[in-house]
Amino acid sequence: DFQRGGVAHVIAISGLNVGFIVFMLLIALSFFPISFRWQNITAIFLLIIHMLLTGANPPVVRATFMIIIYLLGIILQRKPEVYNTLFFAGFLFLLYHPQDLYSLSFQFSFLAVLTMLLFYEKFKPLEKRISDMLPRGKILRKISVATVQLFLVSLAAQIGTIPLTAIHFKQLPVISL
C-alpha cells in the first residue's frame, strides 16, 4: 500500500541510510576506549552486517562499498579520492553481480552519485552567491546554507538521472526539480 500511496521511497533502504548509520556508528564507537583504527574496523564489520541484513540492494551495496573503501583509506593513512572510490565500488559490485550492470537500480545509484560529484562542484559559485544573500543570523544562516546545499546536491543528482528516467519510463520528472 505504501507504493500505491507514493510514499515507498520514505521507508526504502538507500545509500543515504547507510551514510546515517555509519555516522551514528562512528559517534557511538567514539565513546568506547578503543583506538580510532579499531573504531573504523568495527564500523566496517557492522556495515557489512547491515548490508546483508537489508538485502544487499545496489544503492546499499554501493554506499557500503564506498564507505568501506573510504574507511580503509583512513586506516591505511591514505587520502581517499571520491571518483576512484566510486568506480572501485562499482567494479567490486559488478564482480559480485555482473548482471546488475543492466539493473536500473544499479544504473540510477551510480549515475546519481557520479553526477552529484561532477555537478555539485560546478554549483559552488552559485551556492556562494545565494549564501551571500541569506540572512546573517548564526542559526538561521546555517539552516539556510544547509538547505541551499541539499537543494543543489539533489539538483545535481536529478540532472544525471533525468536521461535514464526519460528512456526507461518515457517521462521527464519536471516536478522533482
BELVENDA-V933918 format. One record per run of one state. SS is the DSSP state (a for helix, b for strand, c for the rest). FROM is the first residue (numbers start at 0). TO is the last residue. If there is no record, write none. Layout:
BEGIN
SS:FROM:TO ; SS:FROM:TO
END
This chain:
BEGIN
c:0:0 ; a:1:4 ; c:5:6 ; a:7:10 ; c:11:13 ; a:14:28 ; c:29:34 ; a:35:52 ; c:53:56 ; a:57:74 ; c:75:80 ; a:81:95 ; c:96:96 ; a:97:101 ; c:102:102 ; a:103:121 ; c:122:122 ; a:123:132 ; c:133:136 ; a:137:168 ; c:169:172 ; a:173:175 ; c:176:176
END
